[in-house]
Amino acid sequence: MDKLVIQGPNKIQGNLTASGSKNAALPILFATILSDEKHLVKNVPCLHDMESTLKMLLHFGAHVNQHFEATWGSRWTIDTSRVTHGNAPYDLIRKMRASFFSLGPILGRLGKGRVSLPGGCAIGARPVDLHLMAFEKLGATIEQSGGDVDIKAPGGRLIGNKVRFPKISVGATENLIMAAVTAKGETLIENAAAEPEVRYLSEALMSMGAKIEGHGTHTIHIQGVDKLGALNYSIPSDRIEVGTYLIATQLLGGDVTIADAPVEDLEILILKLRESGATVDVVGKSVRLIASEKIKPVSLVTEAFPGFATDLQAQWVALMTHAEGESLIEETIFENRFMHVPELIRMGGKYSVEGSKIKIFGKPGVLRGAPVMATDLRASASLVLAGLAAQGESSIRRIYHLDRGYESMELKLRSLGARIERRQDD
Ligand code: UD1
C-alpha cells in the first residue's frame, strides 16, 4: 500500500490541465452496453474506479482496448456486440458502488439483470431504493435474495412511465435515463438531478440516437427508441478535480491557471473563492486563481447542483481552517461526511461538529504536519490540502481512496512546486 509524504508549507504556481471527469465517465462507459456496436470514448481519466469499470464491462462480455495518452487520460474502444448477460457479482460491486449504475443499461439492452446490492460506505448509508423504485415504475419486477437483486422487464422490454423522485439523486436519475432510452414509449422524470454529469450522460446517449429533452433541468422527457447506435464521445473535464486545485491554490498561496476547466459548472465555487479573497479570472475554458494574502471566512451549505457540491465540502473545510475567523458549513447531501475532521484535529485544526453542521474556528497557519489516515475519496483530498498547508511533515495513509478519483494527484501538485511524494507504506 502507498502513502503520500508531504513537506509543507509552500506556495504553488504554474499551469495545469484538468483530467476527464470520473463521475461523467462512469455512467457513460456503462451506457455503451445499450447497443451492440463498437464505441470510442476519449479522455477517460486513469483512475482505480475506471479499472473497476473495465472489469465490469469485461465481465458482461464486452471487448475493451485502452490506449493511454502521453500525459493524462486514455482512449477506450469498447465492443459491446458480445454482451450476453447482466449478472454482476458482489466482488465487483463492493469495490465500487457506482457499479450499480450498470443496471440501467443492462435492463435497457437485455431486459434482465442480477446485481449485488452495494452496502453502505464511509460517508453514509447510501441506499439504492430510488434506483429500484424507478425501475419498478417502468414495469420491472424485482426480487431480492442473498444480497442480490434480480430484475426483469416482463416481455423483455421496459415500458415508459412518469417517475417522480421524492429526493434528488444523481445516480438514480442516471440509471433511470439509461433504462428509459430504449423503453417502449415515453418517460417523464420529475425532480431529476440537474448535475452536469447527468447532462453529459444525456448528450452522450443522444449522440447514440436517444431522444431526451430537459436534461440539465429537474424535468426530463425521454422518448424510447428501438435501437441505439455507436458512441463516439470525449469525457468533459472533472469539475471536482478543478475545484480541488483552485481551493488548494487559495489555501497555499500562489497563482495557478487550469486549462480545459468546465467553468460553467463551477460558478458557485468561483463565487465563494472570490468571497474568501481570491482573484479568479475566467478566460474561455481556462481559469486562473491568484491567492489573497489573507483568507476570509466564508460559510456555506452543500446542495444539489447548482448549489455548492458536497464533493468539495471536505476541501473547503481545509481552506477555512486557515481563514481569519469563524465559518459554518452545513452538509445536506450525506449524513456522515465529516470523517476528515478528526484527522484535521490531529493536525491542529479547531472545529465543533453538531449533527450536519460544522463550525470552523479558523486561524492562519494553525495546521501542523502529522501522520493521518484517509477515510474516503474527498476526505483524502482535504487531508492532502491540509498537509501541504501545514508546517512540517505529514504522511497520508490509505491513499487508495485518493487513487479512485484523482489522476496522478502528486505529479500534478509537484509540477506546481508542492513537495509531495508517493512512498511505499511499511
Ligand atoms: C453521486 C456522485 C458523488 C456525489 C453525489 C452527490 C457519482 C459516481 N457519484 O453519487 O460523487 O457526492 O452524487 O452529488 O456520480 N439516496 C437515497 N436512495 C437512493 C439513492 C440516493 O436515499 O436510491 C440518497 C443518498 O444516500 C444521498 C442522496 O440521496 O443522501 C444523494 O445521493 P446521490 O445523488 O444518489 O449520490 P450518488 O449518485 O451515489
Boltz pocket constraint, residues with backbone or C-beta under 6 A from the ligand:
constraints:
  - pocket:
      binder: B
      contacts: [[A, 22], [A, 23], [A, 26], [A, 98], [A, 124], [A, 125], [A, 126], [A, 127], [A, 128], [A, 129], [A, 130], [A, 131], [A, 132], [A, 167], [A, 168], [A, 169], [A, 170], [A, 171], [A, 172], [A, 197], [A, 310], [A, 311], [A, 332], [A, 333], [A, 334], [A, 335]]
      max_distance: 6.0
